[in-house]
């Protein structure tokens, strides 16, 4: 009886995972083809061939689908990214490398990432954030912090989530400049400025002291 129940639960979990993945695949295809705003939850449900209420059981809003898709891409690439990060000499280089890679992705899918960033900012501002709501960026930022603490570059007297969110806010600032300064945006300059601010804070550099 227990074995049958366990098998039944496993089969149900597998079907739920398969349905969730189908929703993500269909929705992202629609988003890329016609834009996020032009795609409705009703259309996604129809394309997946499920009731709208069933879709809402998996994802409450379109942005949550995008968030899960980006989490998956981070997870898929995380092992290789960590391996590459470990070969870099310091925290600044690691942050600059990951910011540069990610901003390239943002520029290639600006409509999708605009929705994602706004959704992430709302999630980060929540006082009731669950582990499942943490971004894919969390995985990479955690590794950068771990390596930085090991080398003595990053302080270790603060909770991890504070340092991770500091990194994420720094990247979001780069993304904001990408959207707000479309004609004049210089990715390398924006990344260097935000990485420097993240690492050294807002204090004057020694050479700039009055």
DANOR-V158404 format. One record per run of one state. SS is the DSSP state (H for helix, E for strand, C for the rest). FROM is the first residue (numbers start at 1). TO is the last residue. If there is no record, write none. Layout:
ss:from:to
SS:FROM:TO
SS:FROM:TO
//
This chain:
ss:from:to
C:1:1
H:2:34
C:35:40
H:41:48
C:49:51
H:52:58
C:59:61
H:62:86
C:87:90
H:91:108
C:109:109
H:110:125
C:126:130
H:131:133
C:134:136
H:137:151
C:152:159
H:160:180
C:181:186
H:187:200
C:201:205
H:206:208
C:209:210
//
